Amino acid sequence: MINEKLNELMRKYDIYDAIDEMGKTKSWDAVLHPVRQMFGMVRLAIALNAALERLKDNKVIALWIEGRTRGRIWFWLLSPCNRRKIRFLIQEERSDATYHGRPILASCEVAQHKIDVIVLTAWHSGRHAELIARGFPGLIIDMNVLLFEKQLFHCFSDSRQNHPYVDIFVAAHLRENTADRAAKRLWHQQLIAHYLRARDFLHTKEEIDRYQRDGYEDAGRYMEFWNQVEELLSNIKSRLENRKQRDLLIYWIDQEEKEDFFSMRWTGQLHNGLVFHNAYTTMVNTRAVMYSILTGKNVKAGKLIRQKPLGIKDTIFSDYASQGRELHIYSANMMTKLKNDIRHDCYQNYPTNYAPSMIGMWHALDRLLSTSNACVLLFHCMETHDPYPSAFVAPISHDLGINQTVDCSGEAKKSRDYLDRQLEWYHGLFPSDSISIYMSDHGNEHDLTEQNVNMPFKVMGKGVVCGDEYRLFSYRDMHKLLDGLLRPEGNIDEAFTDAAIVDVIDPYGGDFLSTHLKGAWKHFLYERREISKAELKKYLQATKVITAEGECYTINILGEETYFRDKECNINLIDNPAYAGRIAELRTKAGKFCNPWKEKRKVAIEFYEYLGVTEKNIVMHCY
């Protein structure tokens, strides 16, 4: 097992002395913990202070906190000017009557006071639903929305410890900002160990080379260690080149629009693969798209929350075992429920949704070396998803003032470039006879604009004819594409469709506003405008879109429809009798919606009632 061999090498050369086998820090934890706290909370405080400074002084502001200690930290991370603006603190269950002269309200008491602005400092955004359901008329400032808007990197410092990327970031920063040579050497050693922990061999080599250039007395030990690692990697490559089976690798690059995808230096090259120009996702939600790919079905909006765990027999891969194939999913953020008979490596050593993608690729190499079956390997890469976690995080200095603003607009690009280099490096290790698919599941927003549903999709590998494919492809038919690619003749014609259906999931989850309102906040939060019911309806109304060649049809849960054709691209032709027959076909193809009243979805019912929608308004369009 290559994982054990690498760990043995790390122990042999004392690269392992600061990290145990679970990947958690030992003696350095007391040092790393407060540093993680400082980095994460200072960056959040910058965004929060900037938002509060734009508000007028006469606004009554309440700070929603969690717990007795962690939540109150935010009060003191505000600038003195902003702290004076806070008139109330809010807790789910009030623990004290006051805090530094400010009354503490229980959440149920909010409506009894005149409050203009509520600041949510919790790590989740489910409070949005609660506040809107209770009819709160003021402005809601959500820290998670601020992070998304400013593209700030969330260091996971408050609730998730021992994250490889955070430890890399901290070690690199302290190595650069420590004057004492002995301390600098120790942080450099930590940095090398953390890169290895993330299975980032590319930067491990760069840091070992720098360690040698810096002239440390034990640099020879590190160089000897790296020579042993190179032997291990060379052995892996030669053994995999002798595999007789043809494997298929799917790189799921989360939340990546076409423009960003094809800007990547290596992954985005157009000339080295077959590029699908009309590949459509099935829903603007990762969990639902994964369900569609595994089952070959469009998800019925609202049903996904109650989805039973999928076993191999429930998927389109049920006959893989009889064909001598295996399906492996490598993800740290797998929201589709799976039974044990689907091999799913969730990186359980790392308690976070954003573990480095390289860990999955390393485990996959291990699997290929230990099986004689052909494999389909799916890697879920979260480096491109906000808050863009990677080892390329922009450093901040210790003397960062609490009211300074930081331009972090380049974080997304840095993380994308980081992942691009890793994908190129690992591509060189996997068998050259394998087929690789590079794709994404949805864009940066959760609406149904073309850029959020027409996804980047590229196939490359031995036998794949490079070029452009303009036929319509739906992720629902992914299994047909995989079957075609794995056939000896490589015929993929059956994978294409005459119509691709995309759904927006109904807001049935407790955090539906945080999941689906990013687009709305982007347009209205920073202009300090209340979000109107019409605007909420635009972003959250259950909707289906059918894209076909030269036409697009939409219908929402109220039965409101649009029909556009390329030649009359800005004219809604839904009432044009010339297209009545075609519209009827598309209406039938779209199918019905889930009835939140029938499903007893309390949050969804409250939301629709807030919009003035009753069950009577929607029942004829629901199953």
C-alpha positions as CSV (number, residue, x, y, z in Angstrom):
1,M,0.0,0.0,0.0
2,I,1.6,3.2,-1.1
3,N,0.1,5.3,1.7
4,E,1.8,3.1,4.3
5,K,5.1,3.2,2.3
6,L,5.0,7.0,2.2
7,N,4.2,7.2,5.9
8,E,7.1,4.8,6.6
9,L,9.5,7.0,4.7
10,M,8.3,10.1,6.6
11,R,8.9,8.3,9.9
12,K,12.3,7.0,8.8
13,Y,13.6,10.5,7.9
14,D,11.9,12.2,10.9
15,I,9.5,14.1,8.6
16,Y,6.7,12.6,10.6
17,D,7.7,13.9,14.1
18,A,5.2,16.7,14.3
19,I,2.1,14.9,12.9
20,D,0.6,11.6,14.0
21,E,-1.0,9.0,11.7
22,M,-4.4,10.7,11.8
23,G,-2.8,13.8,10.4
24,K,-3.4,15.8,13.6
25,T,-0.7,18.1,15.0
26,K,0.9,17.1,18.3
27,S,3.3,19.5,20.1
28,W,2.6,22.3,17.7
29,D,-1.2,22.3,18.3
30,A,-0.9,24.8,21.2
31,V,0.9,27.2,18.8
32,L,-1.2,26.6,15.7
33,H,-4.6,26.9,17.4
34,P,-4.5,30.6,18.4
35,V,-2.8,31.5,15.1
36,R,-5.6,29.8,13.1
37,Q,-8.1,31.7,15.3
38,M,-6.3,35.0,14.6
39,F,-6.2,34.6,10.8
40,G,-9.7,33.4,10.4
41,M,-11.4,35.9,12.7
42,V,-9.5,39.0,11.7
43,R,-10.4,38.4,8.0
44,L,-14.0,38.0,9.0
45,A,-13.9,41.1,11.2
46,I,-12.5,43.2,8.3
47,A,-15.5,42.3,6.1
48,L,-18.0,42.8,8.9
49,N,-16.6,46.2,10.0
50,A,-16.6,47.4,6.4
51,A,-20.3,46.6,6.0
52,L,-21.2,48.3,9.3
53,E,-19.3,51.4,8.5
54,R,-21.5,51.9,5.4
55,L,-24.7,52.1,7.6
56,K,-26.0,55.4,9.0
57,D,-25.4,56.1,12.7
58,N,-29.2,56.3,13.4
59,K,-29.7,52.6,12.5
60,V,-30.6,50.3,15.3
61,I,-28.3,47.3,15.0
62,A,-28.5,43.9,16.7
63,L,-25.7,41.3,16.8
64,W,-26.9,37.7,16.6
65,I,-24.4,35.6,18.5
66,E,-24.0,31.9,19.3
67,G,-23.0,30.6,22.7
68,R,-21.6,32.5,25.7
69,T,-17.9,32.8,24.6
70,R,-17.4,32.4,20.8
71,G,-20.3,34.6,19.8
72,R,-19.2,37.5,22.2
73,I,-15.8,37.5,20.6
74,W,-17.4,39.2,17.6
75,F,-18.5,42.1,19.8
76,W,-14.9,42.9,20.6
77,L,-13.7,42.4,17.0
78,L,-15.8,45.3,16.0
79,S,-14.1,48.7,15.8
80,P,-15.0,51.1,18.7
81,C,-17.1,53.1,16.3
82,N,-19.1,50.1,15.1
83,R,-19.3,48.7,18.6
84,R,-21.2,51.8,19.7
85,K,-23.8,51.1,17.0
86,I,-24.8,47.8,18.5
87,R,-27.9,48.3,20.6
88,F,-28.9,44.6,21.2
89,L,-27.5,41.1,21.2
90,I,-29.6,38.2,20.2
91,Q,-29.3,34.5,21.2
92,E,-31.4,31.5,20.4
93,E,-31.9,31.0,24.1
94,R,-30.9,33.9,26.3
95,S,-28.2,33.1,28.8
96,D,-27.9,36.5,30.4
97,A,-30.0,39.7,30.6
98,T,-27.3,42.1,29.4
99,Y,-23.7,42.2,28.1
100,H,-21.7,45.4,28.5
101,G,-24.9,47.4,28.9
102,R,-26.6,45.9,25.8
103,P,-29.8,44.0,26.4
104,I,-29.7,40.3,25.2
105,L,-32.9,39.3,23.5
106,A,-34.1,35.7,22.9
107,S,-34.7,35.1,19.2
108,C,-38.5,35.0,19.8
109,E,-38.4,38.6,21.2
110,V,-36.9,40.2,18.1
111,A,-40.3,41.3,16.8
112,Q,-41.0,43.2,20.0
113,H,-38.3,45.8,19.4
114,K,-37.6,48.3,16.6
115,I,-34.5,46.9,14.9
116,D,-33.3,48.1,11.6
117,V,-30.3,45.7,11.0
118,I,-29.5,42.2,12.3
119,V,-25.9,40.9,11.9
120,L,-25.6,37.1,11.7
121,T,-22.3,36.0,13.1
122,A,-23.1,32.3,13.2
123,W,-21.3,29.9,10.9
124,H,-24.5,28.8,9.3
125,S,-27.2,30.9,7.6
126,G,-30.3,29.1,8.5
127,R,-31.3,32.2,10.5
128,H,-32.3,33.8,7.2
129,A,-35.3,31.5,6.9
130,E,-36.3,32.1,10.5
131,L,-36.1,35.9,10.3
132,I,-38.0,36.1,7.0
133,A,-40.6,33.6,8.1
134,R,-41.2,35.8,11.1
135,G,-41.6,38.9,8.8
136,F,-38.5,40.8,9.9
137,P,-38.6,43.9,7.8
138,G,-35.1,45.2,8.1
139,L,-31.7,44.4,6.6
140,I,-29.9,41.1,7.4
141,I,-26.1,41.1,7.2
142,D,-24.8,37.6,7.0
143,M,-21.1,37.0,7.6
144,N,-21.1,34.1,5.1
145,V,-22.6,36.4,2.4
146,L,-19.9,38.9,3.1
147,L,-17.3,36.2,2.6
148,F,-18.9,35.2,-0.7
149,E,-19.1,38.8,-1.9
150,K,-15.6,39.7,-1.0
151,Q,-14.2,36.3,-2.0
152,L,-12.5,36.1,1.3
153,F,-10.9,32.8,2.3
154,H,-12.6,31.2,5.2
155,C,-9.8,29.6,7.3
156,F,-12.2,27.2,9.1
157,S,-10.4,28.4,12.2
158,D,-13.2,28.6,14.6
159,S,-15.0,25.2,14.2
160,R,-12.7,23.0,12.1
161,Q,-9.2,22.2,13.3
162,N,-6.3,20.4,11.6
163,H,-7.2,21.4,8.1
164,P,-4.1,20.8,5.8
165,Y,-4.6,24.0,3.9
166,V,-4.9,26.1,7.0
167,D,-1.8,24.5,8.5
168,I,0.1,25.1,5.2
169,F,-1.0,28.8,5.2
170,V,-0.1,29.3,8.8
171,A,3.3,27.6,8.6
172,A,4.2,29.5,5.4
173,H,3.2,32.8,6.9
174,L,5.2,32.2,10.1
175,R,8.2,30.9,8.2
176,E,8.3,34.2,6.2
177,N,7.6,36.5,9.1
178,T,9.9,34.9,11.8
179,A,13.3,36.6,12.1
180,D,14.9,33.9,14.4
181,R,16.6,31.4,12.1
182,A,16.0,28.4,14.4
183,A,12.3,29.2,14.5
184,K,12.2,29.8,10.8
185,R,13.8,26.3,10.2
186,L,11.1,24.7,12.4
187,W,8.3,26.4,10.6
188,H,9.9,25.4,7.3
189,Q,9.9,21.8,8.4
190,Q,6.3,22.1,9.4
191,L,5.4,23.4,6.0
192,I,7.1,20.5,4.3
193,A,5.2,18.0,6.5
194,H,1.9,19.7,5.9
195,Y,2.3,19.7,2.1
196,L,3.0,16.0,2.4
197,R,0.0,15.5,4.6
198,A,-2.1,17.1,1.8
199,R,-0.3,14.8,-0.7
200,D,0.9,17.8,-2.6
201,F,4.2,16.5,-3.9
202,L,4.7,19.3,-6.3
203,H,5.1,21.9,-3.6
204,T,6.8,19.5,-1.2
205,K,9.7,19.2,-3.7
206,E,9.8,23.0,-4.1
207,E,10.0,23.5,-0.4
208,I,12.7,20.8,0.1
209,D,14.8,22.5,-2.7
210,R,14.4,25.9,-0.9
211,Y,15.3,24.2,2.5
212,Q,18.5,23.1,0.9
213,R,19.2,26.6,-0.7
214,D,18.7,28.1,2.8
215,G,21.6,26.1,4.0
216,Y,20.1,24.2,6.9
217,E,22.5,21.6,8.4
218,D,20.0,18.7,8.0
219,A,19.1,19.6,4.4
220,G,20.8,16.4,3.2
221,R,18.3,14.3,5.2
222,Y,15.5,16.0,3.4
223,M,17.1,15.5,0.0
224,E,17.7,11.8,0.7
225,F,14.0,11.5,1.7
226,W,12.9,13.1,-1.5
227,N,15.1,10.7,-3.6
228,Q,13.2,7.9,-1.9
229,V,9.9,9.5,-2.6
230,E,10.8,9.9,-6.3
231,E,11.7,6.2,-6.4
232,L,8.2,5.4,-4.9
233,L,6.5,7.7,-7.5
234,S,8.5,6.2,-10.4
235,N,7.5,2.7,-9.2
236,I,3.8,3.7,-9.1
237,K,4.0,5.1,-12.6
238,S,5.7,2.0,-14.1
239,R,3.3,-0.4,-12.4
240,L,0.2,1.5,-13.6
241,E,1.5,1.7,-17.1
242,N,1.4,-2.1,-17.2
243,R,-2.3,-2.2,-16.2
244,K,-4.3,-4.2,-18.8
245,Q,-7.6,-2.6,-17.8
246,R,-8.9,0.8,-19.1
247,D,-9.9,3.1,-16.3
248,L,-12.1,6.2,-16.5
249,L,-11.4,9.2,-14.3
250,I,-14.0,12.0,-13.7
251,Y,-12.7,15.3,-12.2
252,W,-15.7,17.1,-10.8
253,I,-14.5,20.7,-10.5
254,D,-17.1,22.3,-8.3
255,Q,-18.8,25.6,-9.0
256,E,-16.8,26.4,-12.1
257,E,-18.2,28.4,-15.0
258,K,-16.9,28.0,-18.6
259,E,-15.0,31.2,-18.7
260,D,-13.0,30.3,-15.5
261,F,-12.6,26.7,-16.5
262,F,-11.0,27.4,-19.9
263,S,-8.8,30.1,-18.4
264,M,-6.8,27.4,-16.6
265,R,-3.4,26.9,-18.1
266,W,-3.5,23.1,-18.3
267,T,-7.0,21.8,-17.6
268,G,-8.6,24.4,-19.8
269,Q,-6.6,23.7,-23.0
270,L,-9.0,23.3,-25.9
271,H,-6.7,21.4,-28.3
272,N,-6.0,18.3,-26.1
273,G,-9.5,16.9,-25.8
274,L,-13.1,16.7,-27.0
275,V,-14.9,19.8,-25.8
276,F,-18.7,19.7,-25.2
277,H,-20.1,23.1,-25.9
278,N,-23.7,22.2,-24.9
279,A,-23.3,20.1,-21.8
280,Y,-26.2,20.9,-19.3
281,T,-26.4,20.2,-15.6
282,T,-29.6,18.9,-14.2
283,M,-29.9,21.3,-11.2
284,V,-27.9,24.2,-9.7
285,N,-27.1,22.1,-6.6
286,T,-24.2,19.7,-6.1
287,R,-26.2,17.1,-4.2
288,A,-28.9,16.9,-6.8
289,V,-26.5,16.8,-9.8
290,M,-24.6,13.9,-8.1
291,Y,-28.0,12.1,-7.6
292,S,-28.8,12.6,-11.4
293,I,-25.4,11.2,-12.5
294,L,-25.7,8.2,-10.3
295,T,-29.3,7.3,-11.1
296,G,-29.7,8.7,-14.7
297,K,-32.8,10.6,-13.6
298,N,-33.7,14.2,-13.1
299,V,-34.4,14.9,-9.4
300,K,-38.0,15.7,-8.5
301,A,-37.7,19.1,-6.7
302,G,-38.3,18.7,-3.0
303,K,-37.8,15.0,-2.9
304,L,-34.0,15.1,-2.5
305,I,-34.2,16.2,1.2
306,R,-36.0,12.9,2.0
307,Q,-33.8,10.8,-0.3
308,K,-33.1,7.3,1.0
309,P,-29.4,6.2,0.8
310,L,-28.5,4.9,-2.6
311,G,-27.1,1.4,-3.0
312,I,-25.3,0.2,-6.1
313,K,-28.6,-1.5,-7.2
314,D,-30.3,1.9,-7.2
315,T,-27.8,3.4,-9.6
316,I,-27.0,3.0,-13.3
317,F,-23.8,1.3,-12.3
318,S,-25.6,-1.8,-10.9
319,D,-24.1,-4.1,-13.5
320,Y,-20.6,-3.0,-13.0
321,A,-19.6,-5.9,-10.8
322,S,-20.7,-8.4,-13.4
323,Q,-18.7,-6.5,-16.1
324,G,-15.6,-6.6,-13.9
325,R,-15.7,-2.8,-13.1
326,E,-15.6,-0.9,-9.9
327,L,-17.0,2.5,-9.0
328,H,-15.2,4.7,-6.5
329,I,-16.2,8.2,-5.4
330,Y,-13.6,10.4,-3.7
331,S,-15.1,13.4,-2.0
332,A,-14.9,15.4,1.2
333,N,-18.3,17.0,0.7
334,M,-20.6,14.2,-0.5
335,M,-24.1,15.3,0.2
336,T,-25.9,12.4,-1.7
337,K,-26.5,9.6,0.8
338,L,-24.8,6.4,-0.2
339,K,-24.9,2.8,1.2
340,N,-21.8,0.9,2.0
341,D,-21.8,-1.1,-1.2
342,I,-20.8,2.1,-3.1
343,R,-17.1,2.7,-2.3
344,H,-16.9,6.2,-1.1
345,D,-13.7,7.7,0.4
346,C,-14.8,10.7,2.4
347,Y,-11.3,11.6,3.8
348,Q,-12.6,11.0,7.3
349,N,-9.2,11.9,8.8
350,Y,-10.0,15.5,8.0
351,P,-13.1,16.9,9.7
352,T,-14.0,19.4,7.0
353,N,-15.9,19.7,3.8
354,Y,-12.9,21.1,1.9
355,A,-10.1,18.5,2.2
356,P,-7.4,18.7,-0.5
357,S,-8.4,16.9,-3.7
358,M,-5.0,15.4,-3.9
359,I,-5.8,13.1,-1.0
360,G,-8.5,11.4,-3.1
361,M,-6.2,11.1,-6.1
362,W,-3.5,9.5,-4.0
363,H,-6.0,7.0,-2.5
364,A,-7.2,6.3,-6.0
365,L,-3.7,5.4,-7.2
366,D,-3.5,3.0,-4.3
367,R,-6.7,1.4,-5.3
368,L,-5.6,1.0,-9.0
369,L,-2.5,-0.8,-7.8
370,S,-4.4,-3.2,-5.7
371,T,-7.2,-4.3,-8.1
372,S,-7.3,-6.2,-11.3
373,N,-10.7,-4.7,-12.2
374,A,-11.3,-1.7,-14.4
375,C,-12.3,1.3,-12.4
376,V,-14.5,4.4,-12.8
377,L,-13.0,7.0,-10.4
378,L,-14.8,10.2,-9.5
379,F,-12.9,13.0,-7.8
380,H,-14.9,15.9,-6.2
381,C,-12.6,18.9,-6.2
382,M,-13.7,21.7,-3.9
383,E,-10.8,24.1,-4.4
384,T,-12.8,26.1,-7.0
385,H,-15.9,26.4,-4.7
386,D,-16.2,29.4,-2.4
387,P,-14.5,30.1,-0.1
388,Y,-11.8,28.7,-2.5
389,P,-9.6,26.7,-0.1
390,S,-6.1,26.0,-1.3
391,A,-2.4,26.4,-0.3
392,F,-2.3,29.5,-2.5
393,V,-4.1,31.7,0.0
394,A,-2.9,35.3,0.0
395,P,-0.8,36.0,3.2
396,I,-1.8,38.7,5.7
397,S,0.6,40.4,8.1
398,H,0.5,40.3,11.9
399,D,0.0,44.1,12.1
400,L,-3.2,44.0,10.0
401,G,-5.4,46.8,11.4
402,I,-8.9,45.8,12.3
403,N,-10.3,48.5,9.9
404,Q,-8.0,48.0,7.0
405,T,-9.5,46.7,3.8
406,V,-7.9,43.8,2.0
407,D,-8.3,43.1,-1.7
408,C,-9.0,39.4,-1.9
409,S,-10.6,39.3,-5.3
410,G,-7.7,37.1,-6.6
411,E,-8.3,34.3,-4.1
412,A,-10.6,32.3,-6.5
413,K,-8.0,32.5,-9.3
414,K,-5.2,31.5,-7.0
415,S,-7.1,28.4,-5.9
416,R,-8.0,27.6,-9.4
417,D,-4.4,27.8,-10.6
418,Y,-3.3,25.7,-7.6
419,L,-5.8,22.9,-8.5
420,D,-4.8,23.2,-12.2
421,R,-1.2,22.4,-11.3
422,Q,-2.2,19.5,-9.1
423,L,-4.4,18.0,-11.8
424,E,-1.5,18.3,-14.3
425,W,0.9,16.6,-11.9
426,Y,-1.4,13.7,-11.0
427,H,-2.4,13.2,-14.6
428,G,1.3,12.2,-15.2
429,L,0.9,9.4,-12.6
430,F,-2.4,7.8,-13.8
431,P,-2.3,5.2,-16.6
432,S,-1.8,6.9,-20.0
433,D,-4.4,4.5,-21.4
434,S,-7.1,5.9,-19.1
435,I,-9.9,8.3,-20.2
436,S,-10.3,11.6,-18.2
437,I,-13.4,13.8,-18.0
438,Y,-13.1,17.3,-16.6
439,M,-16.5,18.9,-15.7
440,S,-18.3,21.2,-13.3
441,D,-21.8,21.0,-11.7
442,H,-23.0,24.6,-11.6
443,G,-21.9,28.2,-11.9
444,N,-21.3,30.8,-9.2
445,E,-24.9,31.6,-8.7
446,H,-28.0,29.5,-8.1
447,D,-30.2,30.8,-10.8
448,L,-31.0,29.4,-14.3
449,T,-29.0,31.7,-16.4
450,E,-27.0,30.0,-19.2
451,Q,-23.7,30.5,-17.5
452,N,-24.9,28.6,-14.5
453,V,-26.4,25.6,-16.3
454,N,-24.3,25.2,-19.5
455,M,-21.2,23.7,-18.0
456,P,-17.6,23.2,-19.0
457,F,-17.1,19.6,-20.1
458,K,-14.0,18.0,-21.7
459,V,-13.0,14.4,-22.5
460,M,-9.4,13.5,-23.1
461,G,-7.4,10.3,-23.3
462,K,-6.0,7.7,-25.6
463,G,-8.4,7.1,-28.5
464,V,-10.5,10.2,-27.9
465,V,-10.8,12.4,-31.0
466,C,-9.9,16.0,-30.1
467,G,-12.3,18.7,-31.4
468,D,-15.6,20.4,-30.7
469,E,-18.9,18.7,-29.9
470,Y,-22.0,20.8,-30.3
471,R,-24.7,18.2,-29.8
472,L,-26.9,18.6,-26.7
473,F,-25.7,16.6,-23.6
474,S,-27.5,16.3,-20.3
475,Y,-25.7,15.1,-17.1
476,R,-28.7,12.8,-16.6
477,D,-27.2,10.8,-19.5
478,M,-23.7,10.6,-18.0
479,H,-23.9,6.8,-17.8
480,K,-24.5,6.6,-21.6
481,L,-21.5,8.6,-22.2
482,L,-19.3,6.5,-19.9
483,D,-20.6,3.3,-21.5
484,G,-19.8,4.6,-25.0
485,L,-16.3,5.8,-24.0
486,L,-15.5,2.4,-22.5
487,R,-16.6,0.4,-25.6
488,P,-13.8,-0.7,-27.9
489,E,-15.2,1.4,-30.7
490,G,-15.7,4.4,-28.5
491,N,-19.1,5.4,-30.0
492,I,-20.8,8.0,-27.8
493,D,-23.8,8.9,-30.1
494,E,-26.4,7.4,-27.7
495,A,-25.3,9.9,-25.0
496,F,-26.8,12.9,-26.7
497,T,-30.4,14.1,-26.4
498,D,-32.9,16.4,-28.1
499,A,-33.7,18.3,-24.8
500,A,-31.9,18.9,-21.5
501,I,-34.1,19.6,-18.4
502,V,-32.7,21.7,-15.6
503,D,-34.6,22.2,-12.3
504,V,-34.2,24.7,-9.5
505,I,-34.7,22.8,-6.3
506,D,-37.7,23.9,-4.1
507,P,-36.6,25.7,-0.9
508,Y,-37.3,22.9,1.4
509,G,-34.1,22.7,3.4
510,G,-33.6,24.7,6.6
511,D,-30.8,26.6,5.0
512,F,-32.6,27.3,1.8
513,L,-31.9,31.1,1.8
514,S,-28.2,30.7,2.3
515,T,-28.1,28.1,-0.5
516,H,-30.2,29.9,-3.1
517,L,-30.1,33.6,-2.3
518,K,-26.4,34.4,-3.1
519,G,-27.5,36.0,-6.3
520,A,-30.1,38.1,-4.6
521,W,-27.8,39.3,-1.8
522,K,-25.2,40.2,-4.4
523,H,-27.6,42.6,-6.0
524,F,-29.4,44.0,-3.0
525,L,-27.4,43.7,0.2
526,Y,-24.7,46.2,-0.5
527,E,-27.1,48.7,-1.8
528,R,-28.9,48.4,1.6
529,R,-32.2,47.7,-0.1
530,E,-34.9,45.4,1.3
531,I,-35.4,42.4,-0.9
532,S,-38.9,42.5,-2.3
533,K,-41.3,39.6,-2.6
534,A,-41.0,39.8,-6.4
535,E,-37.2,39.5,-6.1
536,L,-37.4,36.6,-3.7
537,K,-39.9,34.9,-6.0
538,K,-37.5,35.3,-8.9
539,Y,-34.6,33.6,-7.1
540,L,-36.5,30.9,-5.1
541,Q,-39.6,30.0,-7.1
542,A,-39.4,26.3,-8.1
543,T,-38.7,26.4,-11.8
544,K,-37.9,24.0,-14.6
545,V,-36.0,24.9,-17.8
546,I,-35.8,22.8,-20.9
547,T,-33.1,23.6,-23.4
548,A,-33.3,22.2,-26.8
549,E,-31.6,23.0,-30.1
550,G,-32.6,26.6,-31.0
551,E,-35.2,27.0,-28.2
552,C,-35.7,27.3,-24.4
553,Y,-38.8,26.7,-22.4
554,T,-39.4,27.5,-18.7
555,I,-42.2,26.9,-16.3
556,N,-42.5,27.6,-12.5
557,I,-44.7,26.2,-9.8
558,L,-47.4,28.8,-10.4
559,G,-47.6,27.7,-14.1
560,E,-46.0,30.8,-15.4
561,E,-44.2,29.9,-18.7
562,T,-41.8,31.4,-21.2
563,Y,-40.7,30.1,-24.6
564,F,-37.9,31.6,-26.6
565,R,-36.3,30.7,-29.9
566,D,-33.0,31.8,-31.2
567,K,-34.4,33.8,-34.1
568,E,-36.6,35.8,-31.8
569,C,-34.3,35.6,-28.8
570,N,-35.8,38.5,-26.8
571,I,-39.5,37.7,-27.5
572,N,-41.6,35.4,-25.3
573,L,-43.5,33.2,-27.7
574,I,-45.5,31.3,-25.2
575,D,-48.8,32.6,-26.6
576,N,-47.9,32.3,-30.2
577,P,-50.2,29.8,-31.8
578,A,-47.6,28.7,-34.3
579,Y,-45.6,27.0,-31.5
580,A,-48.6,25.7,-29.5
581,G,-47.9,22.0,-30.4
582,R,-44.2,22.2,-29.5
583,I,-44.9,24.1,-26.3
584,A,-47.4,21.3,-25.3
585,E,-44.6,18.7,-25.9
586,L,-42.2,20.6,-23.7
587,R,-44.8,21.2,-21.0
588,T,-45.3,17.4,-20.8
589,K,-41.6,16.7,-20.8
590,A,-41.1,19.2,-17.9
591,G,-43.5,17.3,-15.7
592,K,-45.0,18.3,-12.3
593,F,-43.6,19.9,-9.2
594,C,-43.4,18.7,-5.6
595,N,-46.3,20.0,-3.5
596,P,-44.8,21.4,-0.2
597,W,-48.2,21.2,1.5
598,K,-48.6,17.6,0.6
599,E,-45.0,16.9,1.7
600,K,-45.6,18.9,5.0
601,R,-42.6,21.1,4.3
602,K,-43.0,23.7,7.0
603,V,-40.2,26.0,5.9
604,A,-41.3,26.0,2.3
605,I,-45.0,26.6,3.2
606,E,-44.0,29.6,5.4
607,F,-41.9,30.9,2.5
608,Y,-44.6,30.6,-0.1
609,E,-47.2,32.1,2.2
610,Y,-44.9,35.0,2.8
611,L,-45.0,35.5,-1.0
612,G,-48.8,35.3,-1.0
613,V,-48.8,31.8,-2.6
614,T,-51.3,29.2,-1.3
615,E,-51.7,25.5,-2.1
616,K,-54.6,26.4,-4.3
617,N,-52.3,28.4,-6.5
618,I,-49.9,25.6,-7.2
619,V,-51.8,22.3,-6.8
620,M,-52.6,21.9,-10.5
621,H,-48.9,22.0,-11.4
622,C,-47.9,19.5,-8.7
623,Y,-47.9,15.7,-8.6
